[in-house]
Amino acid sequence: FILQYMSGFGNEHVSEDPRCPGALPEGQNNPQVCPYGLYAEQLSGSAFTCPRPTNKRSWLYRILPSVCHKPFKPLREGHLTHDWDEVEPDPNQLRWKPFEIPKAPQNKLDFVSGLHTLCGAGEPRGRNGIAVHIFVCNTSMLDRCLYNSDGDFLIVPQQGKLLITTEFGKMLVEPNEICVIQQGMRFSVEVFGETRGYILEVYGAHFELPDLGPIGANGLANPRDFLVPVAWYEDRQVPGGYTVISKYQGKLFAAQQDFSPFNVVAWHGNYTPYKYHLEKFMVINAVAFDHADPSIFTVLTAKSTRPGVALADFVIFPPRWGVANNTFRPPYYHRNCMSEFMGLIKGHYEAKEEGFQPGGASLHSMMTPHGPDADCFEKASKAKLEPERVAEGTMAFMFESSLSLAVTKWGLQTSNRLDKNYYKCWEPLKSHFNP
């Protein structure tokens, strides 16, 4: 089975499994009798009456409709929460060491049981908010799938590749790639050993490409580089019970059915899962002087109701050239009305050579000061300003949000990964003032 994809961000795609040519009804969505005796089912990702540019829906033609399941029951699994009051707020600069992946024989965790909420704000019932989760797993999901009733998952694998089966087809997502599984889409994750990564979840908005303004028509993430899976189905009975897990209002629920949910023979529409390789990002940068704001590195944005203010942005810091004259080139010292959560996929982030490690994270909360550590400041202040490759072999990213993020008890205590000495990296900064 060779994985194939269609390209384009937000396109109207049409796909049918080659084993059943003509499975898509001609000229209408919901005929009295569908080809091959299939059921038609619409998956809506927006209100019916949304303006056309934001209207999202796909039609799925499946062997059995997804309504055929036993009632949902609460599932006590994983460490998901949207209780942002379980511990006192913490305005400090926070940094986490790489999150630990359990060893398989002692503690088998799949993608769902390995989900841990680190921080977030807002809540899914009001359809406004975000959450940041860490996933650590060592085993594949077997006869179980997940769908998120609350919002969209932007998944950033850091160690180990993910083979994700969705109702729309299969995607292989490796470190340095990302994928987005939108609200309501069923998916199952197969892994190949110890696996770790980050998830940005948004409630109440979908991810879109940022506007380019004066940059013009081309640059940043190009629409053609986003890939969508092609239709693939399995007509598989599961007498022992297939478990469909719903993330609903921040909690998990499980329902049993006796067949695989990946029974979609054909589909068409613009509401799909998709993936993107971060190396395809076309960097825009400062070539005269000063240090441009990190917004020029935005891959995807989930807009809030306020113009120009994101509910959440996904931003990357890829390899690029630094050529600015008479300029302190690392990121500047900063206090921000946004919350900045950073992760590292590989390499060394330029402003924190030590301490910030792949598989770890940092959170600089609203108006909490942050910036280069003392070593970085001294080196950059004396460096010869010639063209240099920045971040070669590195990929750091940021989830930036206009919401004030609360950290969970797992993040502050249970995970036991919080770096209590983070603040010390700024202590050696000394006054150079000379009146």
Backbone torsions as a table, in degrees:
resi	resn	phi	psi	omega
1	PHE	NA	111.6	-179.7
2	ILE	-96.9	127.7	-179.2
3	LEU	-71.8	132.0	177.0
4	GLN	-125.8	156.7	-177.7
5	TYR	-139.4	158.3	168.2
6	MET	-108.5	152.4	-174.0
7	SER	-111.8	156.0	175.3
8	GLY	122.1	135.2	-179.0
9	PHE	-87.4	123.4	175.4
10	GLY	69.9	15.2	-178.7
11	ASN	-70.3	160.0	165.6
12	GLU	-80.5	110.8	-179.4
13	HIS	-107.5	155.2	177.6
14	VAL	-132.7	128.5	-178.1
15	SER	-150.0	138.5	171.3
16	GLU	-137.6	145.8	177.8
17	ASP	-63.0	127.2	-176.8
18	PRO	-59.8	-16.7	177.6
19	ARG	-69.0	-18.7	-178.7
20	CYS	-130.7	72.1	179.6
21	PRO	-60.9	141.3	180.0
22	GLY	80.1	14.3	-179.3
23	ALA	-69.0	-26.0	178.4
24	LEU	-77.8	127.5	177.2
25	PRO	-61.2	142.6	179.5
26	GLU	-83.1	125.9	166.1
27	GLY	73.2	-1.3	175.0
28	GLN	-153.8	160.1	-175.7
29	ASN	-89.7	-32.9	-166.6
30	ASN	-135.3	69.1	-178.7
31	PRO	-69.8	163.3	179.9
32	GLN	-58.9	-42.3	175.1
33	VAL	-130.0	123.3	179.8
34	CYS	-81.5	153.5	174.7
35	PRO	-53.6	148.2	178.0
36	TYR	60.1	14.1	-179.6
37	GLY	70.4	28.1	-179.3
38	LEU	-80.9	162.7	173.0
39	TYR	-99.5	139.0	174.1
40	ALA	-91.6	137.0	-180.0
41	GLU	-145.1	128.5	177.9
42	GLN	-96.9	136.0	173.1
43	LEU	-111.1	114.3	-176.8
44	SER	-102.6	128.2	177.4
45	GLY	-106.0	5.6	178.3
46	SER	-150.9	167.0	173.9
47	ALA	-61.5	147.1	179.5
48	PHE	-55.0	-33.8	-171.0
49	THR	-96.1	11.6	176.4
50	CYS	-57.8	149.7	171.8
51	PRO	-56.2	149.3	-173.9
52	ARG	-52.5	-41.1	-178.8
53	PRO	-62.6	-23.3	-178.0
54	THR	-109.4	4.7	-177.7
55	ASN	-79.9	123.1	-174.9
56	LYS	-124.6	124.6	174.4
57	ARG	-163.2	152.5	172.8
58	SER	-135.3	148.1	174.3
59	TRP	-103.2	128.7	-178.8
60	LEU	-113.4	135.8	178.5
61	TYR	-113.8	108.8	-166.2
62	ARG	-127.9	160.7	-175.9
63	ILE	-68.1	-41.8	171.7
64	LEU	-135.8	144.9	179.0
65	PRO	-71.5	159.1	-174.6
66	SER	-73.9	-4.8	179.8
67	VAL	-74.2	-11.8	-176.0
68	CYS	-82.3	80.3	177.0
69	HIS	-149.7	160.7	175.3
70	LYS	-75.1	167.3	-177.4
71	PRO	-61.8	149.6	176.5
72	PHE	-74.2	141.9	175.7
73	LYS	-130.0	149.6	-179.2
74	PRO	-56.6	141.3	179.2
75	LEU	-118.3	117.1	179.6
76	ARG	-91.1	95.5	-173.9
77	GLU	-160.2	150.9	178.6
78	GLY	70.4	-174.2	-177.4
79	HIS	-130.6	50.6	179.1
80	LEU	-87.5	144.1	176.6
81	THR	-157.9	157.1	161.3
82	HIS	-131.0	28.0	172.7
83	ASP	-86.5	97.9	-175.5
84	TRP	-87.0	8.5	-178.7
85	ASP	-114.5	13.4	-175.2
86	GLU	-72.2	-23.1	171.7
87	VAL	-133.1	163.9	179.3
88	GLU	-65.0	148.1	175.5
89	PRO	-59.6	151.4	179.9
90	ASP	-133.9	107.7	-177.4
91	PRO	-83.6	1.7	-176.1
92	ASN	-69.7	158.1	167.4
93	GLN	-64.5	127.7	-176.4
94	LEU	-119.3	139.3	175.5
95	ARG	-139.0	139.6	179.9
96	TRP	-114.2	139.0	170.3
97	LYS	-70.2	164.2	-179.1
98	PRO	-51.9	133.4	-177.8
99	PHE	-71.3	137.2	-171.2
100	GLU	-79.8	134.9	176.0
101	ILE	-98.1	121.7	-179.8
102	PRO	-62.9	150.4	175.9
103	LYS	-77.6	139.2	-168.8
104	ALA	-59.9	-49.5	-173.5
105	PRO	-61.2	-36.6	-177.1
106	GLN	-77.5	-37.2	-169.6
107	ASN	-148.0	93.5	-178.8
108	LYS	-79.3	119.9	177.0
109	LEU	-125.3	129.7	170.9
110	ASP	-98.2	-173.8	-173.7
111	PHE	-57.0	-40.3	-176.6
112	VAL	-75.0	-47.7	-178.1
113	SER	-70.9	-15.9	178.9
114	GLY	-96.1	10.8	178.4
115	LEU	-81.5	131.5	178.9
116	HIS	-134.3	124.0	177.5
117	THR	-79.8	127.6	-178.0
118	LEU	-98.6	-43.6	-180.0
119	CYS	-162.1	169.4	178.6
120	GLY	171.5	-174.8	179.5
121	ALA	-163.0	158.8	-179.6
122	GLY	77.4	-174.8	179.1
123	GLU	-152.5	150.5	-170.0
124	PRO	-66.9	-28.1	-176.6
125	ARG	-65.8	-35.3	178.1
126	GLY	-85.0	0.8	178.4
127	ARG	56.5	41.0	176.8
128	ASN	-151.8	111.9	177.7
129	GLY	158.3	177.0	176.9
130	ILE	-143.0	162.8	170.5
131	ALA	-143.2	147.3	173.8
132	VAL	-112.2	124.7	179.6
133	HIS	-118.5	152.0	169.7
134	ILE	-109.1	136.5	171.3
135	PHE	-116.7	133.7	174.5
136	VAL	-130.8	124.4	-177.6
137	CYS	-150.7	163.0	-176.9
138	ASN	-140.1	4.5	-178.5
139	THR	-145.0	154.0	-176.6
140	SER	-80.6	154.9	172.9
141	MET	-72.9	125.0	-175.8
142	LEU	-114.7	119.2	-179.1
143	ASP	50.3	37.8	172.0
144	ARG	-145.6	148.3	175.5
145	CYS	-136.8	164.4	-178.8
146	LEU	-124.6	144.7	162.8
147	TYR	-138.2	150.8	-174.0
148	ASN	-107.0	109.1	177.3
149	SER	-77.4	-16.6	-172.2
150	ASP	-87.0	-30.7	-175.3
151	GLY	175.8	-160.6	-176.8
152	ASP	-98.5	143.9	172.8
153	PHE	-104.3	122.6	166.6
154	LEU	-102.3	114.0	-171.1
155	ILE	-104.7	128.1	-178.9
156	VAL	-120.1	93.6	177.9
157	PRO	-68.1	139.9	179.4
158	GLN	-114.0	-36.9	176.9
159	GLN	-137.1	127.3	179.8
160	GLY	86.2	143.6	-179.1
161	LYS	-93.3	156.4	-179.9
162	LEU	-115.4	126.2	169.2
163	LEU	-99.6	108.3	-172.9
164	ILE	-105.8	117.8	174.2
165	THR	-94.1	127.8	178.6
166	THR	-123.7	173.0	175.7
167	GLU	-64.9	-18.0	-177.4
168	PHE	-95.9	-10.2	-176.2
169	GLY	135.3	-171.1	-173.2
170	LYS	-107.2	146.3	175.4
171	MET	-133.3	137.3	170.2
172	LEU	-101.4	122.4	-176.0
173	VAL	-122.5	115.5	-176.7
174	GLU	-107.0	162.8	174.3
175	PRO	-52.8	139.7	-172.7
176	ASN	83.9	2.2	166.6
177	GLU	-114.5	161.4	171.5
178	ILE	-129.3	162.5	169.7
179	CYS	-141.7	156.3	176.7
180	VAL	-122.0	123.6	172.8
181	ILE	-107.9	114.2	-172.4
182	GLN	-83.4	165.7	-174.2
183	GLN	-49.6	129.2	173.0
184	GLY	90.1	-10.1	-175.6
185	MET	-83.1	127.1	179.2
186	ARG	-77.9	138.4	178.7
187	PHE	-151.9	154.9	178.7
188	SER	-133.0	142.1	-172.3
189	VAL	-116.0	122.8	174.3
190	GLU	-103.1	134.3	179.1
191	VAL	-122.2	167.7	-172.4
192	PHE	-129.2	48.0	-176.5
193	GLY	121.6	-160.9	-175.6
194	GLU	-68.6	126.1	-169.0
195	THR	-134.4	140.5	-177.0
196	ARG	-149.1	151.3	176.4
197	GLY	-176.6	-173.2	-174.2
198	TYR	-122.6	151.7	176.2
199	ILE	-133.8	132.0	168.6
200	LEU	-105.2	120.3	178.2
201	GLU	-108.9	131.6	175.3
202	VAL	-118.8	134.6	174.2
203	TYR	-100.6	131.7	167.3
204	GLY	88.3	4.0	175.5
205	ALA	-149.8	157.3	173.2
206	HIS	-108.0	156.5	176.4
207	PHE	-74.0	143.3	175.3
208	GLU	-142.1	167.9	176.4
209	LEU	-76.2	139.0	-179.4
210	PRO	-67.9	152.4	173.1
211	ASP	-65.8	148.3	-174.3
212	LEU	-99.7	-17.0	175.9
213	GLY	51.4	-132.9	-176.2
214	PRO	-66.5	-13.0	176.6
215	ILE	-60.3	-33.7	179.9
216	GLY	100.8	-159.3	-169.3
217	ALA	-78.0	-20.2	-172.0
218	ASN	-128.2	146.8	176.9
219	GLY	133.9	170.5	-174.1
220	LEU	57.4	-136.9	-179.9
221	ALA	-85.9	121.0	-178.1
222	ASN	-85.0	136.8	-175.5
223	PRO	-54.9	-34.3	-175.8
224	ARG	-66.2	-18.2	-175.3
225	ASP	-88.1	-2.8	176.0
226	PHE	-86.3	134.8	-173.2
227	LEU	-116.6	139.1	-177.9
228	VAL	-120.0	137.8	-178.4
229	PRO	-69.1	160.6	175.6
230	VAL	-100.0	155.6	-174.8
231	ALA	-55.9	135.9	175.2
232	TRP	-150.9	132.9	-178.6
233	TYR	-128.4	156.9	166.3
234	GLU	-128.2	131.9	176.8
235	ASP	-100.5	80.0	-168.8
236	ARG	-122.3	123.6	173.5
237	GLN	-83.4	141.1	179.0
238	VAL	-128.5	81.7	-175.0
239	PRO	-59.4	-33.0	-179.9
240	GLY	-70.5	-11.5	177.9
241	GLY	107.6	122.4	173.3
242	TYR	-99.6	133.2	-176.2
243	THR	-99.6	120.5	174.0
244	VAL	-102.1	119.2	-176.8
245	ILE	-104.3	129.8	176.8
246	SER	-111.9	129.0	167.4
247	LYS	-89.5	110.9	-172.0
248	TYR	-133.5	121.5	-177.2
249	GLN	50.2	42.5	172.5
250	GLY	82.0	-3.6	-179.3
251	LYS	-120.3	163.5	-179.8
252	LEU	-101.7	140.3	176.8
253	PHE	-133.5	146.6	-177.2
254	ALA	-124.5	138.7	174.5
255	ALA	-127.7	148.8	-179.7
256	GLN	-102.5	144.5	169.6
257	GLN	-146.4	165.9	-173.0
258	ASP	-107.7	25.1	177.1
259	PHE	-148.8	160.8	178.0
260	SER	-71.4	136.6	177.7
261	PRO	-76.6	-8.7	-178.0
262	PHE	-90.5	57.4	-173.1
263	ASN	-114.7	30.3	-179.7
264	VAL	-90.0	114.6	-175.3
265	VAL	-83.7	-31.4	-179.9
266	ALA	-153.9	156.0	176.9
267	TRP	-155.9	158.9	169.6
268	HIS	-147.8	151.9	178.4
269	GLY	147.4	-174.4	-177.9
270	ASN	-119.0	10.0	-179.8
271	TYR	-112.0	97.5	-170.0
272	THR	-140.5	162.7	164.4
273	PRO	-75.5	159.0	178.7
274	TYR	-156.0	162.0	177.8
275	LYS	-133.6	164.9	-176.1
276	TYR	-153.4	137.9	177.6
277	HIS	-94.7	124.9	-172.9
278	LEU	-66.8	-21.2	178.0
279	GLU	-68.6	-14.7	-179.1
280	LYS	-82.3	-5.0	-176.0
281	PHE	-68.1	128.9	179.4
282	MET	-92.8	104.9	-174.0
283	VAL	-72.9	135.8	170.1
284	ILE	-109.2	140.5	-169.8
285	ASN	-151.1	167.9	177.1
286	ALA	-81.0	129.2	-178.1
287	VAL	-120.4	7.5	178.0
288	ALA	-117.8	-68.1	179.6
289	PHE	-156.3	168.0	179.3
290	ASP	66.1	175.0	-169.4
291	HIS	-118.5	115.4	-177.2
292	ALA	-68.5	152.9	-179.9
293	ASP	-66.5	151.5	-175.2
294	PRO	-66.2	-9.9	177.9
295	SER	-59.9	-20.7	177.8
296	ILE	-71.6	-6.9	180.0
297	PHE	-106.0	18.0	-176.7
298	THR	-74.0	123.8	176.5
299	VAL	-87.7	-52.8	-178.3
300	LEU	-137.4	149.8	177.9
301	THR	-132.8	146.1	170.5
302	ALA	-114.9	110.4	-170.3
303	LYS	-77.0	146.2	170.1
304	SER	-90.0	-176.7	179.4
305	THR	-77.0	-11.2	178.7
306	ARG	-92.2	125.6	-178.4
307	PRO	-56.9	133.0	176.6
308	GLY	79.1	-0.4	-179.6
309	VAL	-116.0	121.6	-176.3
310	ALA	-87.6	140.0	164.2
311	LEU	-62.5	-44.0	175.4
312	ALA	-158.5	139.4	171.8
313	ASP	-115.1	144.4	169.8
314	PHE	-108.2	116.1	-171.3
315	VAL	-122.6	140.6	177.6
316	ILE	-122.7	159.0	177.8
317	PHE	-123.3	80.0	-171.6
318	PRO	-85.8	170.3	174.4
319	PRO	-57.4	138.2	-176.3
320	ARG	-164.1	175.7	176.3
321	TRP	-96.4	138.3	170.5
322	GLY	-108.9	121.1	-175.8
323	VAL	-132.9	3.7	-172.8
324	ALA	-63.0	138.3	178.6
325	ASN	-88.4	150.5	174.0
326	ASN	46.8	45.5	-170.2
327	THR	-136.2	136.6	167.4
328	PHE	-75.9	110.1	-165.0
329	ARG	-82.4	-30.8	177.6
330	PRO	-65.5	170.1	176.4
331	PRO	-53.9	142.5	-177.2
332	TYR	-78.2	163.4	172.2
333	TYR	-67.6	144.8	-162.9
334	HIS	-155.0	140.4	163.1
335	ARG	-125.3	136.7	-162.1
336	ASN	-136.7	140.9	174.4
337	CYS	-78.2	0.3	175.1
338	MET	-106.2	164.6	173.0
339	SER	-99.6	135.5	-175.7
340	GLU	-120.1	110.3	174.3
341	PHE	-104.7	126.4	-179.1
342	MET	-118.8	144.6	173.4
343	GLY	-131.8	164.6	-178.5
344	LEU	-130.1	121.3	179.6
345	ILE	-82.6	-43.8	179.1
346	LYS	-159.9	159.2	172.4
347	GLY	85.1	-154.8	-176.4
348	HIS	-127.6	120.8	178.2
349	TYR	-70.5	136.1	-168.1
350	GLU	-62.8	-29.7	-176.7
351	ALA	-90.0	-9.1	-178.8
352	LYS	-143.4	77.6	-175.8
353	GLU	-61.6	-37.0	-178.1
354	GLU	-108.7	154.2	169.4
355	GLY	87.3	-40.0	178.4
356	PHE	-91.8	106.0	-167.8
357	GLN	-115.2	154.6	175.3
358	PRO	-55.3	133.4	-177.6
359	GLY	87.7	-4.9	174.2
360	GLY	-99.4	-165.6	-176.9
361	ALA	-163.3	165.9	170.3
362	SER	-142.1	155.0	175.8
363	LEU	-133.9	118.9	173.3
364	HIS	-109.7	106.6	-170.2
365	SER	-78.4	171.7	-177.3
366	MET	-49.6	121.7	176.3
367	MET	66.6	9.1	172.7
368	THR	-82.8	125.1	-177.0
369	PRO	-67.5	148.3	177.8
370	HIS	-158.1	169.7	-179.0
371	GLY	158.0	-172.1	-174.4
372	PRO	-59.0	145.5	175.9
373	ASP	-73.8	174.0	-172.9
374	ALA	-60.7	-43.8	-179.7
375	ASP	-59.4	-45.8	-178.0
376	CYS	-63.2	-41.2	-179.0
377	PHE	-62.9	-46.4	-177.1
378	GLU	-64.4	-44.2	-178.7
379	LYS	-63.5	-46.5	-175.6
380	ALA	-70.2	-27.7	-179.7
381	SER	-72.0	-24.3	-176.6
382	LYS	-107.3	-4.9	-172.6
383	ALA	-66.2	146.8	173.3
384	LYS	-73.1	126.8	-174.2
385	LEU	-86.7	86.3	175.7
386	GLU	-125.3	162.6	178.3
387	PRO	-55.4	132.0	-178.7
388	GLU	-142.7	147.7	172.9
389	ARG	-77.4	127.3	179.5
390	VAL	-104.8	137.5	171.7
391	ALA	64.2	28.2	176.8
392	GLU	-59.4	131.1	-180.0
393	GLY	74.1	13.2	-175.4
394	THR	-121.5	148.8	165.8
395	MET	-144.9	103.6	172.3
396	ALA	-103.0	157.4	178.7
397	PHE	-142.7	164.8	178.2
398	MET	-135.0	134.6	164.1
399	PHE	-98.0	111.9	-178.6
400	GLU	-111.8	136.2	-176.1
401	SER	-137.9	148.2	175.0
402	SER	-78.9	-6.2	179.0
403	LEU	-88.9	150.5	176.9
404	SER	-86.1	114.3	-169.3
405	LEU	-87.5	134.1	173.0
406	ALA	-97.9	142.3	179.4
407	VAL	-94.9	141.7	-177.7
408	THR	-79.5	167.1	175.2
409	LYS	-61.5	-37.7	178.0
410	TRP	-60.8	-43.4	-178.7
411	GLY	-65.6	-41.7	-174.9
412	LEU	-84.4	-30.5	-171.2
413	GLN	-127.3	-64.5	-167.7
414	THR	-58.9	-40.5	-175.8
415	SER	-65.2	-26.3	178.8
416	ASN	59.5	30.7	179.9
417	ARG	-114.2	0.2	-178.3
418	LEU	-68.5	131.0	-179.7
419	ASP	-86.7	101.2	-175.3
420	LYS	-67.9	-16.4	-176.3
421	ASN	-100.4	12.6	-174.8
422	TYR	-55.2	-44.2	-175.4
423	TYR	-58.1	-23.3	-174.8
424	LYS	-69.3	-16.6	-178.2
425	CYS	-68.2	-18.0	178.3
426	TRP	-98.8	-12.0	-175.3
427	GLU	-60.8	-35.5	-179.4
428	PRO	-72.3	-6.3	178.1
429	LEU	-59.8	128.7	-177.0
430	LYS	-124.0	160.8	-180.0
431	SER	-71.5	130.8	172.4
432	HIS	-109.0	13.4	-174.2
433	PHE	-64.1	130.4	-178.2
434	ASN	-140.2	90.1	-178.1
435	PRO	-72.1	NA	NA
